[in-house]
Each structure stands twice: as structure tokens, then as C-alpha cells.
Amino acid sequence: MGKTALITGSSRGIGRSVALQLGLSGYQVVINGTKQSLIDEVVREVRSSGGVATGYCANVADPLAVTAMVDHVAEKYGRIDVLIHSAGNLHDQKCIRMTDYEWNSVIDVHLHGAFYCTQRVLPYMTPYGGDILFMTSTAGLSGSVGQLNYSAAKAGMLGMVWTLAAELARYQIRVNGISPAALTDMTRPVIEHIKEKCARRKDSFPDFWKIGEPDDVAKFVAALLAQPDQDITGEIFGVNGSTVTRWQKPAPVFSEEGIDRFFAAWYRQKGTK
């Protein structure tokens, strides 16, 4: 049998495209989401293309539900070779107006969900090696106004990628992040809003928002998983259409100096006095 891939949030969007692509690539894919009807639809699509798929309805923000899901998958397939955490939600709001619910909901699904799924999968992955991929975002790399909760969650996932890559290298488990730019149910409303605003102001549509399709991300994921090099770990890859960007870890700009010299160097670099 082929390798087993558990893909959270795969009943729609990028997760769905990844599931379909991996199904075509010979993986046994496990479709996860919170709506059974959507899960069943993706399972049927994978199977109709000749792939092997099963579904499991669970909210990744619920640790007990994640435990039950992972145990079910391990019992069915014997091992879990790939975990892709693609589940996500949005509750956009400026910080001053953000409710506790809006904050917690996004942190729970993206960040807590990443931990619950990873921690539960490891006992079934460490004996064999494998791959863990987190879907992160430029919001976590550079911030996004009106998305404090989302930016914080995605930034937290970067720390998880770098830490887990170091922790799990001894088990031949690679851990990487994907920062996708693709038209999905989550990004479409934002893009439409920006298009309308540009039209009203008679501004050109920003190149930043000229993004690719979920299938582009799925093809990259399949290609990444097919690479045999164990040193491809702890990386953050940006994927927009056919363009792939490798993000670097933050690095210090100045050497350690006294306070006065530090700020003098700061202003010299900025070109100000």
C-alpha cells in the first residue's frame, strides 16, 4: 500500500486540492473537515480518480476529537506518514474591536490545532519517519492589518516549524511550512474587497494580490514530499502560481553594541539623523 497522509481542513480550498493531488500520487489520503457532506464529496472525487481515501469529521480545535481521529487513522492504516495541517478560519477585526471569541477561535483552529494534530501523530510516525507540513501565511511572516489573531497564529506556527524540525530530525521526520497565495473561499472576499476599493480610487490592482490557484500549491506539496533529501526541513516556502519563494529565518541586523551606538547605527541604516 502507499503512504498515508492525514490532511486537516481538506474538505475545501487548498487542503482539498492537496488531497486530490496526493490521491493521484498514490497516497492513502484522509480527508478532514467539520461538515460530513463536504468530506464525503472529496472522498468520492479521490476514489473516482482511482485513489484511496477515507474521511473523518472532527474539529481540530478540540483535542479529544483530534485524539480520536488520529487513533482511528492509525488503526485503519497502521501508520501515518504525512500530516498536513491546512485547517483554518478567519475572524478579521482591528485589535481594539476584536472580541475574545474572535481571538480564541482563530488561535484554536490554526495554532492549537497544529499542536494537537502533531503531538497525537508522532507516536505513529516516529518509528518510520515522515513529513509534517503546516500551511502558514505571509500574515505570520510580515503581519496583516485587521488580522491580529490570524497573524499571531501563523507566526506561532513558524516557531513550531523551526522547533519541530530540530526536535524530530533524529526520527527522519521533516517539518516544513507552506505560505500559499491562492484563490480560495478565505481569500476571495479579501481580494474582491481590494478590487472594489481600487476601482473606486481608480488605482491599479496590486501585484501582491495577483495570486495563483490551489492546484499550484498542491503540485508543489506533492513535489516537496517526493524529494528524498532529509535536509529539506525547517523551511518556509512561499507558493504563488508557478513562483516559489524560500523565506529565511529572522537574523540580527546589528552586532551587539551599547545603546548609543546601536541607535546611531539604526538611524544611519535608515538614512536619517
ABEGO torsion letter per residue (X at the ends): XBBBBBBBGAABEAAAAAAAAAAAAGBBBBBBBABAAAAAAAAAAAAAAGBBBBBBBBBAABAAAAAAAAAAAAAAAGBBABBBBABBBBBBBBAAABBAAAAAAAAAAAAAAAAAAAAAAAAAAAAAEEBBBBBBBAAAAAEBBGAAAAAAAAAAAAAAAAAAAAAAAAAGBBBBBBBBBBBBAAAAAAAAAAAAAAAAAGBBBBAAABBBBAAAAAAAAAAAAABABAABBGBBBBBBEABBBBBBBBBBABBBBBAAAAAAAAAAAAGBX
